[in-house]
Amino acid sequence: MTVDLPPSKPPISRRRFLSAGLYAGAGLALYSGEIERHWIEVTRRDIFVPGLPEAFDGFRVAHLSDIHMDEYTEPFLVRDAVDHINRLHPDAVFLTGDFVTRELLPKRLSIGPAWQCASILDKLECPRRYAVLGNHDVMVGAPEVTQALTDNHISVLRNASLPIERPGGRFWVAGVDDPVKGKPDPDTAIPPSIRNVSGEPIVLLCHAPDYADKLLTFSAGPSVAFMLSGHTHGGQVRLPLMMPLFLPPLGRKYVEGWYRIGATQLYVNRGLGTVGFPVRFACPPEITLHTLRKA
C-alpha cells in the first residue's frame, strides 16, 4: 500500500531567519521611534481632594511633563501637545520639569531650546500656568530656564507657593526645586501658615516622584494632599514580562500613574519627550487631565 505524503517544507535557513529578524527589528524601530513617540495619549482622572472648597469641585488641571526640547523632541510635537491642551479647556496647566535636555549637546547650546520651548508653551490659552524645574533644567542653567519660562507668562515655583482663588474658596499650588540636582525645601515651599488649614488644601509640583517618601519626613510633608511629578517617562520602553528599560534616579519606585503614600496622592506623568534614545514602546507620551473633586 502506497501512501502519498505532502511535500515537506524546506527548513528555514540561517540567512532567512536573520533576514526576518532584521525586518522585524527595523519595523519595531520605525514604530517606536516615529509612530508611538509622537502619539500623545490624554489620560483623564478624577482626584478626590479632602478639604477642597465647593468652588473648586470640577476644577480641571492639564498636566504636562518632560518636554526635553530639541535633542529629540521636535517643535511640532510640543505644538501638538499645546493644541491638545487647548482643546481640553483646562482651568490650570501644571508643568513638572525638564523643559530642555543636558545630554549630548554642550550646555551653551541647550539654553536656546529653553526659549523656543517656552515660546511655544506661551500659546497655551489657559492663563493659569505653573511650573517646576527638572534635573536637566538645573544642569543646563536654572536661572536661564526660569527666565525663559517667566518671560513667557509661566510662573516657576522653586520652593514657593501661590494660592489659586475663586469666589468662595482657594487652594494652594506649591513647588519644590528638583530633588536630583537642585535643593528642594518643602518647609520653605509650604510655610506653617498654610499647612493643614481647613478648606485650603495644598497641591505640590515636584519633578522626581520618589521624593514623595522623603517629603513625608518634613514638617510640611503631611499637609500635601496631591503631588504631581514626571521624570520617569514611564520607563520609555516597556517590554512584556520585563521591568521598564529606562528609569532614572529617584524615579524607580513610582514609575507611572496614580499612587497613595499615606494621606498624600501622587500622580506620575509619562512625559512628552525622551532621553537616551528617541524611542517609546508600550509607553506613549502623555497629557493628564486631572479633575479635582471634593472628597
C-alpha positions as CSV (number, residue, x, y, z in Angstrom):
1,M,0.0,0.0,0.0
2,T,1.4,3.3,-1.1
3,V,0.7,6.5,0.9
4,D,1.4,9.9,-0.7
5,L,2.8,12.3,1.9
6,P,2.6,16.1,1.4
7,P,5.9,17.6,0.3
8,S,7.9,18.7,3.2
9,K,8.8,22.4,3.5
10,P,12.5,23.2,3.3
11,P,14.0,24.1,6.6
12,I,14.4,27.8,7.3
13,S,17.9,28.8,6.5
14,R,20.0,30.8,8.9
15,R,20.1,33.6,6.3
16,R,16.3,33.7,6.1
17,F,15.9,33.6,9.8
18,L,18.4,36.5,10.2
19,S,16.6,38.5,7.5
20,A,13.3,38.1,9.1
21,G,14.8,39.2,12.4
22,L,16.3,42.3,10.8
23,Y,13.0,43.2,9.1
24,A,11.2,42.8,12.5
25,G,13.8,44.9,14.2
26,A,13.6,47.6,11.6
27,G,9.8,47.7,11.9
28,L,10.0,47.9,15.7
29,A,12.5,50.7,15.5
30,L,10.3,52.6,13.0
31,Y,7.2,52.1,15.2
32,S,8.9,53.1,18.5
33,G,10.9,55.9,17.1
34,E,8.5,57.6,14.7
35,I,4.9,56.4,15.5
36,E,4.5,55.8,19.2
37,R,7.0,58.5,20.2
38,H,4.7,61.1,18.5
39,W,1.4,59.5,19.6
40,I,0.1,61.7,22.5
41,E,-2.3,60.0,24.8
42,V,-4.7,62.0,27.0
43,T,-5.3,60.4,30.4
44,R,-8.3,61.6,32.4
45,R,-8.6,61.0,36.1
46,D,-10.7,62.3,39.0
47,I,-8.7,63.3,42.1
48,F,-10.7,63.4,45.3
49,V,-9.1,66.1,47.5
50,P,-10.0,66.4,51.2
51,G,-11.0,69.9,52.1
52,L,-11.4,71.1,48.6
53,P,-13.8,74.1,48.6
54,E,-17.1,73.6,46.8
55,A,-16.0,76.4,44.3
56,F,-13.2,74.1,43.0
57,D,-15.2,70.9,42.7
58,G,-14.7,70.0,39.0
59,F,-11.6,72.2,38.6
60,R,-9.6,70.8,35.7
61,V,-5.8,70.7,35.6
62,A,-3.8,69.7,32.5
63,H,-0.5,68.1,33.5
64,L,2.4,68.1,31.1
65,S,6.0,67.0,31.9
66,D,9.4,66.2,30.4
67,I,9.3,68.0,27.1
68,H,13.1,67.7,26.6
69,M,13.2,70.2,23.9
70,D,15.4,70.0,20.9
71,E,17.7,67.0,21.3
72,Y,15.0,64.5,20.3
73,T,11.7,66.4,20.8
74,E,10.8,68.4,17.7
75,P,8.9,71.7,17.9
76,F,5.9,70.2,16.1
77,L,5.4,67.7,18.9
78,V,5.4,70.5,21.5
79,R,2.9,72.5,19.4
80,D,0.8,69.3,19.1
81,A,0.8,69.0,22.9
82,V,-0.2,72.6,23.3
83,D,-3.1,72.1,20.8
84,H,-4.2,69.0,22.7
85,I,-4.3,71.0,26.0
86,N,-6.1,74.0,24.4
87,R,-8.8,71.6,23.2
88,L,-9.3,70.3,26.7
89,H,-10.0,73.9,28.0
90,P,-8.4,73.3,31.4
91,D,-8.7,75.7,34.4
92,A,-4.9,75.5,35.0
93,V,-1.8,73.9,33.4
94,F,0.8,72.3,35.7
95,L,4.3,71.7,34.1
96,T,6.6,69.3,36.1
97,G,10.0,70.0,34.7
98,D,12.7,69.0,32.2
99,F,11.9,71.5,29.5
100,V,15.3,71.0,28.0
101,T,18.0,68.3,27.9
102,R,21.5,68.2,29.2
103,E,23.0,65.2,27.4
104,L,24.6,65.2,24.0
105,L,24.7,69.0,23.2
106,P,27.1,71.3,25.0
107,K,25.5,73.3,27.8
108,R,25.6,76.6,25.9
109,L,23.6,75.0,23.0
110,S,20.9,73.8,25.4
111,I,19.9,77.2,26.6
112,G,18.3,78.3,23.3
113,P,15.8,75.5,23.3
114,A,14.5,76.7,26.6
115,W,13.4,79.9,25.0
116,Q,12.0,78.0,22.0
117,C,10.1,75.6,24.2
118,A,8.7,78.5,26.4
119,S,7.6,80.5,23.4
120,I,5.6,77.5,22.2
121,L,4.1,77.0,25.6
122,D,3.1,80.6,25.6
123,K,0.5,79.6,23.0
124,L,-1.4,77.8,25.8
125,E,-4.8,79.6,26.1
126,C,-5.1,78.9,29.8
127,P,-3.8,81.9,31.7
128,R,-3.0,79.9,34.9
129,R,0.3,78.2,34.2
130,Y,2.6,76.9,36.9
131,A,5.9,75.0,36.6
132,V,8.8,73.5,38.5
133,L,12.3,72.7,37.2
134,G,13.7,69.2,36.5
135,N,17.2,67.9,36.8
136,H,18.0,68.7,33.2
137,D,16.8,72.3,33.6
138,V,19.1,72.7,36.6
139,M,22.1,71.2,34.8
140,V,21.5,73.5,31.8
141,G,21.0,76.5,34.0
142,A,18.2,77.1,36.4
143,P,18.3,81.0,36.1
144,E,18.2,80.8,32.3
145,V,15.4,78.3,32.1
146,T,13.4,80.1,34.7
147,Q,13.8,83.4,32.9
148,A,12.7,81.8,29.6
149,L,9.5,80.5,31.3
150,T,8.6,83.6,33.3
151,D,9.2,85.8,30.3
152,N,6.5,83.7,28.5
153,H,4.0,84.0,31.3
154,I,4.7,80.8,33.2
155,S,5.1,81.0,37.0
156,V,8.1,79.0,38.2
157,L,7.8,77.7,41.8
158,R,11.2,77.0,43.3
159,N,10.4,76.3,47.0
160,A,7.5,78.6,46.8
161,S,3.7,78.5,46.8
162,L,0.8,80.6,45.4
163,P,-3.0,80.5,46.0
164,I,-5.5,79.7,43.2
165,E,-8.6,81.6,44.2
166,R,-12.3,81.7,43.2
167,P,-15.2,83.4,44.9
168,G,-16.0,81.0,47.8
169,G,-12.5,79.5,48.4
170,R,-9.0,78.7,47.3
171,F,-6.4,76.0,47.3
172,W,-2.6,76.3,47.2
173,V,-0.2,75.2,44.5
174,A,3.4,74.7,45.7
175,G,6.6,73.7,44.0
176,V,9.9,72.4,45.2
177,D,13.3,72.6,43.5
178,D,14.4,69.5,41.6
179,P,15.3,66.7,44.1
180,V,18.1,65.2,41.9
181,K,20.2,68.2,41.0
182,G,18.6,71.1,43.0
183,K,17.9,71.9,46.6
184,P,14.3,71.1,47.4
185,D,12.9,72.7,50.6
186,P,9.3,71.7,51.3
187,D,9.3,73.6,54.6
188,T,10.0,76.8,52.7
189,A,7.7,76.0,49.9
190,I,4.9,75.3,52.3
191,P,5.1,77.7,55.3
192,P,3.4,76.8,58.6
193,S,0.7,79.4,58.0
194,I,-0.9,77.4,55.1
195,R,-0.4,73.8,56.4
196,N,-3.4,71.8,57.3
197,V,-5.7,74.8,57.1
198,S,-9.4,73.7,56.7
199,G,-10.7,74.4,53.3
200,E,-7.3,75.3,51.8
201,P,-5.6,72.1,50.5
202,I,-2.1,72.0,49.0
203,V,-1.2,70.6,45.6
204,L,2.6,70.1,45.2
205,L,4.6,70.1,42.0
206,C,7.8,68.1,42.3
207,H,9.8,66.7,39.3
208,A,11.1,63.4,40.8
209,P,8.3,61.1,42.1
210,D,10.4,59.0,44.5
211,Y,10.9,62.2,46.6
212,A,7.4,61.6,47.9
213,D,8.8,59.2,50.5
214,K,11.3,61.8,51.8
215,L,8.7,64.6,51.6
216,L,6.8,62.9,54.4
217,T,9.8,63.3,56.7
218,F,9.5,67.1,56.6
219,S,7.1,69.1,58.8
220,A,5.3,70.3,55.8
221,G,5.1,66.9,54.1
222,P,1.8,65.5,55.6
223,S,0.0,68.7,54.6
224,V,0.3,67.8,50.9
225,A,-3.0,66.5,49.5
226,F,-1.8,65.8,46.0
227,M,1.6,65.7,44.4
228,L,2.3,65.8,40.6
229,S,5.5,64.5,39.1
230,G,7.2,63.4,35.9
231,H,10.9,62.4,35.4
232,T,10.5,58.7,34.7
233,H,9.0,58.9,31.2
234,G,7.1,55.8,32.3
235,G,10.3,53.9,31.5
236,Q,10.0,54.8,27.8
237,V,10.3,51.1,26.7
238,R,8.0,48.5,28.4
239,L,8.5,45.0,27.1
240,P,6.2,42.2,28.2
241,L,7.3,40.5,31.5
242,M,10.2,42.9,31.9
243,M,10.8,46.0,34.0
244,P,10.8,49.3,32.2
245,L,14.1,49.8,30.5
246,F,14.9,53.4,31.2
247,L,14.4,54.6,34.8
248,P,16.4,57.5,36.3
249,P,17.5,58.0,40.0
250,L,14.5,59.0,42.2
251,G,12.2,57.6,39.5
252,R,12.5,53.8,40.1
253,K,9.8,53.2,42.7
254,Y,6.9,55.3,41.5
255,V,7.0,54.8,37.7
256,E,3.7,56.0,36.2
257,G,0.1,56.6,37.1
258,W,-1.6,57.1,40.5
259,Y,-0.3,56.1,43.9
260,R,-1.2,56.8,47.5
261,I,1.5,57.4,50.1
262,G,0.0,57.9,53.5
263,A,-2.6,60.7,53.1
264,T,-0.9,62.1,50.0
265,Q,-1.9,61.1,46.5
266,L,0.8,61.0,43.8
267,Y,0.4,61.1,40.0
268,V,3.4,60.4,37.8
269,N,3.1,61.6,34.2
270,R,4.9,59.7,31.4
271,G,6.1,62.9,29.9
272,L,6.3,64.1,26.3
273,G,9.9,63.7,25.3
274,T,12.7,61.1,25.6
275,V,16.3,60.8,26.7
276,G,19.0,58.3,25.9
277,F,17.3,57.1,22.7
278,P,14.4,58.7,20.8
279,V,12.1,55.7,21.2
280,R,9.0,54.7,23.1
281,F,7.3,51.3,23.2
282,A,4.1,50.4,25.1
283,C,4.6,53.8,26.8
284,P,3.3,56.7,24.7
285,P,3.7,60.4,25.6
286,E,1.1,61.6,28.0
287,I,-1.0,64.6,28.9
288,T,-3.1,64.1,32.0
289,L,-6.3,65.9,32.7
290,H,-6.9,65.8,36.5
291,T,-10.4,66.8,37.6
292,L,-10.3,67.9,41.2
293,R,-13.3,66.6,43.2
294,K,-14.5,67.4,46.7
295,A,-13.8,64.4,48.9
